[in-house]
């Protein structure tokens, strides 16, 4: 599945001018995904993963991938997600290199939790896989669910 621009053409999320932020909204369809039992785009977020540990007893490794076109440079990447008692950690990687992990377990539902990663280096311009996976979770979490509200990539140097 690919995102479609306003003309209905398949498009990649791009940093067209090497200075424009790349924004991924919760309603945007990922370019690819692994199989899992929760995939829902509602009015707040893109939900994916495994809802409860009864559905999977080990790390689920559910993932979604967005294609992003970036110029060489240094970037700041901010992920906005919903935390909750059945949420998993969300690992972010760009071009196969881990950027960091968002810890999304909270005792109760908490919206608009922002995790920011700075100093993300892109050595050469190109199209990269921006992958969100859930390889692990907090021991107290009852599931491997992830709720992505949005993501932004901004060039800083």
HELIX and SHEET records of a PDB file:
SHEET    1   A 2 UNK A   3  UNK A   4  0                                        
SHEET    2   A 2 UNK A  10  UNK A  11 -1                                        
SHEET    1   B 3 UNK A  13  UNK A  14  0                                        
SHEET    2   B 3 UNK A  63  UNK A  70  1                                        
SHEET    3   B 3 UNK A  32  UNK A  33 -1                                        
SHEET    1   C 5 UNK A  13  UNK A  14  0                                        
SHEET    2   C 5 UNK A  63  UNK A  70  1                                        
SHEET    3   C 5 UNK A 126  UNK A 133 -1                                        
SHEET    4   C 5 UNK A  90  UNK A  94 -1                                        
SHEET    5   C 5 UNK A  97  UNK A 102 -1                                        
SHEET    1   D 4 UNK A  22  UNK A  25  0                                        
SHEET    2   D 4 UNK A 144  UNK A 155 -1                                        
SHEET    3   D 4 UNK A  46  UNK A  50 -1                                        
SHEET    4   D 4 UNK A  38  UNK A  41 -1                                        
SHEET    1   E 4 UNK A  22  UNK A  25  0                                        
SHEET    2   E 4 UNK A 144  UNK A 155 -1                                        
SHEET    3   E 4 UNK A  73  UNK A  83 -1                                        
SHEET    4   E 4 UNK A 110  UNK A 122 -1                                        
END                                                                             
